[in-house]
């Protein structure tokens, strides 16, 4: 079996923060979304690249945690036993 998922990152920015939503698309991709936010210190000069990198990293981390939780729930449904997955 071959499957392919695509991670899509969408950004929104204002003067003080950058937010990112990470979502998956593709055949049988689970419907989960990760959210990440980066806030700029008012004393720092604006740099959208740094804000996007940090917000994207946080969104992807949040997405990964949701995928692990979803996998654990699937295991528990099949085994009827408590499961703890880590990464």
C-alpha positions, -999 to +999 in steps of 0.1 A: +000+000+000+012+035-008-003+066+007+007+103+004-003+131+027+006+168+022+011+192+051-004+226+043+008+256+063-013+288+063-001+320+080-018+351+093+002+380+106-002+414+122+022+438+139+028+417+170+021+381+161+021+354+135-003+324+136+000+292+116-025+265+109-010+231+098-034+207+081-032+175+062-046+166+029-045+134+008-062+101+006-073+089+040-056+119+058-071+123+092-090+155+098-067+172+123-052+207+124-024+221+144-022+257+155+009+276+164+014+312+174+046+334+176+045+367+194+070+394+188+086+413+217+076+450+212+113+459+216+123+437+186+123+448+150+097+431+128+110+400+110+082+379+093+106+350+085+114+343+122+077+346+132+066+322+104+094+297+113+084+297+150+046+296+143+051+268+118+072+247+142+046+251+169+017+243+145+036+211+133+043+201+168+007+205+178-004+185+147+021+157+156+006+155+191-029+153+177-019+125+154-004+106+183-035+111+203-056+099+174-034+068+169-036+060+206-074+063+205-075+039+176-053+014+194-075+016+225-106+010+204-092-022+189-075-036+221-099-023+247-068-014+268-053+019+279-025+030+256+002+056+261+022+066+230+052+090+230+075+104+204 
